[in-house]
Amino acid sequence: MPKRKSNKRRLYKYSIGDLKYRISFYDREILPTDAGYEETQTNIITKWAAVESVNPKHLFSDVNLDGKEISHKFIIRYDPDINSEKIAKYDENIYKIVYIDDPELRKEFMVLYVHLEGSEDKEANT
């Protein structure tokens, strides 16, 4: 009687050669000053990443939306210091991390599902 063989290929096929864009991750602190508020960036981490667009940009504000819409997907090498508290900056835009996926729990790559917050000169990105 023949034995059944299972094919043990990886489901996610990312490679280091796909990571060709520079993305910065940082913690943001908003401090009060005499003239209002000042934003400072701390704990900056720069990574190589692959960028995929999931949904097109919203031309209107995020008023009355049910949560944050996923706009892009960033694939980076696994780093335990990157979490959903970080803010991502890519191509002069700021992205908020909605959730993080570790494909097959291999700790090789991380897939970051992000929401486009706006340009970095926007005064109060949340």
C-alpha positions as CSV (number, residue, x, y, z in Angstrom):
1,M,0.0,0.0,0.0
2,P,1.5,3.4,-1.0
3,K,2.3,6.0,1.7
4,R,1.0,9.5,1.5
5,K,3.7,12.2,1.3
6,S,3.1,15.7,2.4
7,N,4.7,18.6,0.7
8,K,6.3,20.9,3.3
9,R,6.9,24.1,1.3
10,R,6.7,27.5,2.9
11,L,3.4,29.3,2.4
12,Y,5.1,32.8,2.4
13,K,7.9,33.2,0.0
14,Y,9.7,36.4,0.9
15,S,13.4,36.9,0.2
16,I,16.0,39.5,1.2
17,G,16.2,40.6,-2.4
18,D,12.7,41.9,-2.3
19,L,13.5,44.4,0.6
20,K,14.6,47.4,-1.4
21,Y,13.0,50.4,0.3
22,R,14.2,52.2,3.4
23,I,11.6,52.6,6.2
24,S,12.2,54.3,9.5
25,F,10.4,53.3,12.7
26,Y,10.3,55.5,15.8
27,D,8.5,56.3,19.0
28,R,6.8,59.7,19.0
29,E,6.6,62.0,22.0
30,I,4.5,65.1,22.0
31,L,5.7,67.6,24.6
32,P,4.1,71.0,25.5
33,T,6.1,74.1,24.8
34,D,5.5,77.8,25.1
35,A,4.3,78.1,21.5
36,G,2.0,75.0,21.7
37,Y,3.3,71.4,21.2
38,E,6.5,69.9,19.9
39,E,6.9,66.5,18.5
40,T,10.1,64.6,19.0
41,Q,11.2,61.3,17.5
42,T,13.0,58.8,19.7
43,N,14.4,55.3,19.3
44,I,14.7,55.5,15.6
45,I,15.2,52.1,13.8
46,T,15.8,52.0,10.1
47,K,15.0,48.8,8.1
48,W,15.0,47.6,4.5
49,A,11.5,46.6,3.5
50,A,9.2,45.5,0.6
51,V,6.2,47.7,0.2
52,E,2.8,46.6,-1.2
53,S,-0.3,48.7,-1.7
54,V,-3.4,47.0,-0.3
55,N,-6.1,49.8,-0.7
56,P,-5.9,53.0,-2.5
57,K,-5.6,56.3,-0.7
58,H,-8.6,57.9,0.9
59,L,-9.1,61.4,-0.5
60,F,-11.3,62.4,2.4
61,S,-10.6,62.6,6.1
62,D,-11.0,59.6,8.4
63,V,-14.2,60.9,9.9
64,N,-16.9,58.3,10.6
65,L,-14.8,55.3,9.5
66,D,-15.1,52.0,11.3
67,G,-11.5,51.7,12.5
68,K,-8.3,52.2,10.5
69,E,-8.4,50.9,6.9
70,I,-5.3,49.0,5.9
71,S,-3.6,51.0,3.1
72,H,-0.1,49.3,2.8
73,K,1.8,46.2,3.7
74,F,5.4,46.4,4.7
75,I,7.5,43.2,4.8
76,I,10.7,43.5,6.9
77,R,13.2,41.1,8.5
78,Y,12.1,40.0,11.9
79,D,12.9,42.4,14.7
80,P,11.4,42.0,18.2
81,D,11.8,45.8,18.8
82,I,9.2,46.6,16.1
83,N,5.7,46.7,17.6
84,S,2.4,48.4,17.1
85,E,3.5,51.3,19.3
86,K,6.0,52.4,16.7
87,I,5.3,55.0,13.9
88,A,6.6,54.2,10.4
89,K,7.9,56.8,8.0
90,Y,8.3,56.0,4.3
91,D,8.4,58.3,1.3
92,E,7.8,61.4,3.4
93,N,4.5,59.9,4.7
94,I,3.7,58.7,8.2
95,Y,2.1,55.3,8.7
96,K,0.4,53.8,11.8
97,I,0.9,50.1,12.4
98,V,-2.5,48.4,12.7
99,Y,-1.2,44.8,13.3
100,I,1.8,42.6,12.7
101,D,2.0,39.1,11.3
102,D,4.8,36.7,11.7
103,P,4.3,34.2,8.8
104,E,4.3,30.6,10.1
105,L,5.9,31.8,13.4
106,R,9.3,31.3,11.9
107,K,10.8,34.7,13.1
108,E,12.3,35.3,9.7
109,F,10.1,38.1,8.3
110,M,7.4,40.4,9.7
111,V,4.4,41.6,7.7
112,L,3.2,45.0,9.0
113,Y,-0.3,46.1,8.0
114,V,-0.3,49.8,8.2
115,H,-2.7,52.8,7.8
116,L,-1.5,55.9,5.9
117,E,-1.8,58.8,8.3
118,G,-0.5,61.6,6.0
119,S,2.6,63.6,5.2
120,E,5.1,64.2,7.9
121,D,4.5,68.0,7.9
122,K,0.9,67.4,9.1
123,E,0.9,69.0,12.5
124,A,-1.0,66.5,14.6
125,N,-0.9,63.0,13.2
126,T,-2.5,60.5,15.5
